[in-house]
């Protein structure tokens, strides 16, 4: 009996990346104009609140980052910033900007999303919702005026777009694609990978190379271009691994493995503080925090960690 190609055993690699647990039914194409007001009328409505780029979290035995309407009103938020993220079952999920306070009263804390992901304080679902909220709230803050005529725009359909009443142009949220890639050297029996560190990295941390996808460029072409620009390495085969929503502010990290076609490094000194080949055994020590020189890899929530760890755990013939 024949079987479907899609029936093969398959693990969705992206699902294991930080910020990838968003299961909201967004209903972006089927919203009423007053979607926010309708959602607020539900007793099950929950609101994510942000203070600048930090999420408000109620620290308790089970930390909470989604507040009831009454709780959110008691905390204080700007109603004009309210957006509808979607629905978790029958539960509407919204987001808004909190009214800033000099100090948040316990048990409330304002925590950046990177720390929340690294510390594992919230469920993957809540973390994914916060990533969507952070990206959309920032987009609305930064796109209040029409790019065509300069007039002030209006939020529509619960935040899925902005409308210009002057020239009738509609503007939609954007996500910036970023390629992030681990380069593997076939000349060293695929037993070495290329890692670099930017000047802003914490001391001792090395990561995969990355860069923005440019207009008119395929993912593979962007991978090859970025590797050549940052490390002077020519690249052959490129294979997709997984993706990760990256809400700093609104990017999609597209993870790939790439096979080097040369191995002499010419580092872009304006981009990288260091860039070199690492043997698999040394990378294992970086991943486990046992490197004798204190070198480390990105935290587990980052797609870079997955790209590096999946290669480090692979062995010829497996």
C-alpha positions as CSV (number, residue, x, y, z in Angstrom):
1,X,0.0,0.0,0.0
2,X,1.4,3.4,-1.0
3,X,1.9,6.0,1.7
4,X,1.8,9.8,1.4
5,X,5.0,11.8,1.4
6,X,3.6,13.9,4.2
7,X,2.9,10.8,6.3
8,X,6.6,10.2,6.9
9,X,7.8,10.7,10.5
10,X,8.5,14.4,10.9
11,X,9.6,16.8,13.7
12,X,8.8,20.4,13.1
13,X,12.2,21.9,14.0
14,X,10.9,25.5,14.4
15,X,8.5,24.5,17.2
16,X,11.5,24.0,19.6
17,X,12.8,27.5,19.1
18,X,12.1,30.3,21.6
19,X,9.0,32.5,20.9
20,X,7.6,29.9,18.5
21,X,4.8,28.7,20.7
22,X,2.1,31.1,19.5
23,X,-1.1,29.1,18.9
24,X,-3.5,32.1,18.6
25,X,-6.2,32.0,16.0
26,X,-5.5,35.5,14.6
27,X,-8.6,35.7,12.3
28,X,-6.9,38.6,10.6
29,X,-9.0,38.3,7.4
30,X,-12.4,38.1,9.2
31,X,-12.4,40.8,11.8
32,X,-15.1,43.4,12.4
33,X,-14.0,47.0,12.5
34,X,-14.8,47.1,16.2
35,X,-13.0,43.8,16.9
36,X,-11.2,45.2,20.0
37,X,-14.4,46.5,21.6
38,X,-16.1,43.1,20.9
39,X,-13.2,41.2,22.4
40,X,-13.1,43.4,25.6
41,X,-16.8,42.5,26.2
42,X,-15.8,38.8,26.7
43,X,-15.4,37.8,30.4
44,X,-12.5,35.5,29.2
45,X,-10.5,38.4,27.6
46,X,-6.9,38.6,28.6
47,X,-4.5,41.5,27.9
48,X,-0.7,41.5,27.6
49,X,0.8,44.8,28.9
50,X,4.1,46.4,27.9
51,X,6.1,49.2,29.4
52,X,8.3,50.3,26.6
53,X,9.9,47.1,25.4
54,X,9.3,45.1,28.6
55,X,6.4,42.9,29.4
56,X,4.6,43.2,32.7
57,X,4.7,40.0,34.6
58,X,3.0,39.1,37.9
59,X,5.6,37.1,39.8
60,X,4.0,34.2,41.7
61,X,4.4,30.4,42.0
62,X,3.0,30.5,38.4
63,X,4.1,33.7,36.8
64,X,1.3,35.5,34.9
65,X,1.7,37.8,31.9
66,X,-2.0,37.8,30.6
67,X,-4.3,40.0,32.7
68,X,-8.1,40.1,32.9
69,X,-9.7,43.4,31.8
70,X,-10.3,44.4,35.4
71,X,-6.7,43.6,36.4
72,X,-5.3,45.5,33.4
73,X,-7.5,48.6,34.2
74,X,-6.2,48.5,37.8
75,X,-2.6,48.5,36.5
76,X,-3.3,51.2,34.0
77,X,-2.9,51.2,30.2
78,X,-3.5,53.5,27.2
79,X,-6.8,52.3,25.5
80,X,-5.7,53.9,22.2
81,X,-2.9,51.3,22.0
82,X,-5.1,48.3,22.4
83,X,-4.8,45.6,19.7
84,X,-6.4,42.2,19.2
85,X,-3.8,39.4,18.9
86,X,-6.3,36.6,18.3
87,X,-8.1,33.9,20.2
88,X,-7.0,31.0,22.3
89,X,-10.0,28.8,22.0
90,X,-12.8,31.2,22.9
91,X,-10.5,33.4,24.9
92,X,-9.6,36.8,23.2
93,X,-6.0,37.8,23.7
94,X,-5.2,41.5,23.4
95,X,-2.2,43.7,24.1
96,X,-1.6,47.4,25.1
97,X,1.0,49.8,26.4
98,X,0.9,50.2,30.1
99,X,0.9,53.7,31.7
100,X,4.6,54.1,32.8
101,X,5.3,54.1,36.5
102,X,8.4,55.0,38.4
103,X,8.4,51.7,40.2
104,X,6.1,48.7,39.8
105,X,4.5,47.4,42.9
106,X,5.2,43.8,43.8
107,X,4.4,41.3,42.6
108,X,4.5,43.1,39.2
109,X,7.7,43.4,37.3
110,X,8.7,44.7,33.9
111,X,10.9,42.1,32.3
112,X,12.5,42.1,28.8
113,X,11.5,39.2,26.5
114,X,15.0,37.8,26.1
115,X,15.3,37.4,29.9
116,X,11.8,35.8,30.0
117,X,12.8,33.3,27.4
118,X,16.2,32.5,28.9
119,X,14.8,32.0,32.4
120,X,11.8,30.0,31.2
121,X,9.4,31.9,33.5
122,X,6.4,31.5,31.1
123,X,4.9,28.8,29.0
124,X,5.9,28.6,25.3
125,X,2.4,29.7,24.4
126,X,2.5,32.9,26.5
127,X,6.0,33.7,25.3
128,X,4.9,33.4,21.7
129,X,2.0,35.7,22.4
130,X,4.2,38.2,24.0
131,X,6.5,38.1,20.9
132,X,3.6,38.9,18.7
133,X,2.4,41.7,21.0
134,X,5.8,43.3,21.2
135,X,6.2,43.3,17.5
136,X,2.8,44.7,16.7
137,X,2.8,47.3,19.4
138,X,6.2,48.6,18.2
139,X,5.0,48.7,14.6
140,X,1.9,50.8,15.5
141,X,4.1,53.2,17.5
142,X,6.6,53.6,14.7
143,X,4.1,53.9,11.8
144,X,1.6,56.5,12.9
145,X,2.1,58.5,9.7
146,X,1.5,57.6,6.1
147,X,4.6,56.7,4.1
148,X,2.9,58.0,1.0
149,X,1.5,61.4,2.0
150,X,2.6,62.0,5.6
151,X,-0.9,62.2,7.1
152,X,-1.6,60.6,10.4
153,X,-3.0,57.2,10.0
154,X,-5.7,55.3,12.0
155,X,-5.6,51.8,13.5
156,X,-8.2,49.5,11.8
157,X,-9.7,46.0,12.4
158,X,-8.2,45.6,15.8
159,X,-4.7,46.4,14.8
160,X,-4.0,44.3,11.7
161,X,-3.6,47.4,9.6
162,X,-3.5,51.2,9.6
163,X,-5.5,53.4,7.2
164,X,-4.7,56.8,5.9
165,X,-7.8,58.9,5.7
166,X,-6.1,61.4,3.4
167,X,-4.9,59.2,0.5
168,X,-6.8,56.0,1.4
169,X,-3.6,54.0,1.5
170,X,-3.6,50.9,3.8
171,X,-0.5,49.9,5.7
172,X,0.1,46.4,7.1
173,X,2.6,45.2,9.7
174,X,5.9,44.0,8.4
175,X,8.4,41.3,9.4
176,X,12.0,41.7,8.5
177,X,13.6,38.3,7.3
178,X,17.1,37.6,8.7
179,X,19.2,34.6,7.6
180,X,21.3,33.0,10.3
181,X,23.6,30.2,9.2
182,X,26.2,27.7,10.6
183,X,29.0,27.1,8.1
184,X,30.5,23.7,8.1
185,X,33.9,22.8,6.5
186,X,33.9,19.7,4.3
187,X,37.7,20.0,4.1
188,X,37.9,19.0,7.8
189,X,35.5,16.0,7.3
190,X,32.5,18.3,8.3
191,X,34.1,18.3,11.8
192,X,34.5,22.0,12.1
193,X,32.1,24.9,12.0
194,X,32.5,28.7,11.6
195,X,31.5,30.9,14.6
196,X,32.0,34.6,15.1
197,X,31.4,37.2,17.8
198,X,30.1,40.7,17.5
199,X,31.5,43.5,19.6
200,X,28.2,43.7,21.6
201,X,28.2,40.0,22.6
202,X,28.7,39.1,26.2
203,X,32.4,38.1,26.9
204,X,33.3,34.7,25.5
205,X,30.2,34.1,23.5
206,X,30.4,32.9,19.9
207,X,27.5,32.4,17.5
208,X,26.4,31.6,14.0
209,X,26.7,34.4,11.4
210,X,23.6,36.4,10.5
211,X,22.3,39.2,8.3
212,X,19.2,40.7,6.8
213,X,17.7,39.3,3.6
214,X,17.8,42.0,0.8
215,X,15.1,42.7,-1.8
216,X,15.1,40.3,-4.8
217,X,17.2,37.8,-3.0
218,X,16.6,34.1,-2.2
219,X,17.4,32.7,1.2
220,X,20.3,30.7,-0.3
221,X,21.7,33.7,-2.0
222,X,21.5,35.8,1.2
223,X,23.3,33.0,3.1
224,X,26.1,33.0,0.6
225,X,26.4,36.8,0.4
226,X,26.4,37.3,4.2
227,X,29.1,34.6,4.7
228,X,31.2,36.1,2.0
229,X,30.8,39.7,3.4
230,X,31.4,38.9,7.0
231,X,34.0,36.1,6.8
232,X,35.3,36.0,3.2
233,X,34.2,32.4,2.8
234,X,32.7,31.0,-0.4
235,X,29.8,28.7,0.2
236,X,28.3,25.7,-1.7
237,X,25.3,23.8,-0.5
238,X,22.7,25.6,1.7
239,X,20.0,23.7,3.6
240,X,17.1,25.1,5.6
241,X,16.9,24.1,9.3
242,X,14.1,26.0,11.0
243,X,12.8,29.5,11.7
244,X,12.2,31.7,14.8
245,X,10.1,34.8,15.4
246,X,12.5,37.3,16.8
247,X,10.7,40.3,18.5
248,X,13.6,42.7,18.6
249,X,11.8,44.4,17.1
250,X,10.1,42.3,14.5
251,X,12.2,39.8,12.5
252,X,11.9,36.2,11.4
253,X,15.2,34.3,11.8
254,X,15.6,31.8,9.0
255,X,18.1,29.2,10.1
256,X,20.3,27.3,7.7
257,X,23.4,25.0,7.5
258,X,25.8,25.8,4.8
259,X,28.8,24.0,3.3
260,X,32.0,25.9,2.9
261,X,33.7,26.0,-0.5
262,X,36.8,27.7,0.9
263,X,38.2,28.0,4.4
264,X,40.5,31.0,4.5
265,X,38.8,33.7,6.7
266,X,38.9,37.3,5.9
267,X,36.9,38.9,8.7
268,X,34.9,42.1,8.3
269,X,36.4,44.0,11.3
270,X,33.5,46.5,11.4
271,X,31.0,43.6,12.0
272,X,33.0,41.0,13.9
273,X,35.4,41.2,16.8
274,X,36.5,37.6,16.0
275,X,35.7,34.8,13.6
276,X,37.2,31.3,13.4
277,X,36.8,27.6,12.9
278,X,35.9,25.5,15.9
279,X,36.3,21.7,16.1
280,X,33.2,19.7,17.2
281,X,34.8,18.7,20.5
282,X,35.4,22.3,21.4
283,X,31.9,23.3,20.4
284,X,30.5,20.6,22.7
285,X,32.4,22.2,25.6
286,X,31.0,25.6,24.7
287,X,27.5,24.2,24.7
288,X,27.9,22.5,28.1
289,X,29.7,25.4,29.7
290,X,32.9,23.5,30.3
291,X,35.2,25.2,27.9
292,X,38.6,25.8,29.6
293,X,38.7,29.4,28.3
294,X,35.2,30.2,29.3
295,X,33.9,30.4,25.7
296,X,30.1,29.8,25.3
297,X,27.4,29.4,22.7
298,X,24.1,31.3,22.6
299,X,21.4,30.3,25.1
300,X,19.0,27.4,24.4
301,X,16.1,29.7,23.4
302,X,18.0,31.1,20.4
303,X,17.9,29.5,17.0
304,X,21.7,29.9,16.8
305,X,22.0,27.4,19.7
306,X,19.8,24.9,17.8
307,X,21.9,25.3,14.6
308,X,25.1,24.7,16.5
309,X,23.8,21.9,18.8
310,X,22.2,19.9,16.0
311,X,25.5,19.9,14.1
312,X,27.6,19.2,17.2
313,X,25.4,16.2,18.0
314,X,25.5,14.8,14.5
315,X,28.0,12.1,13.5
316,X,29.0,10.7,10.2
317,X,26.9,7.7,9.4
318,X,24.1,8.4,11.9
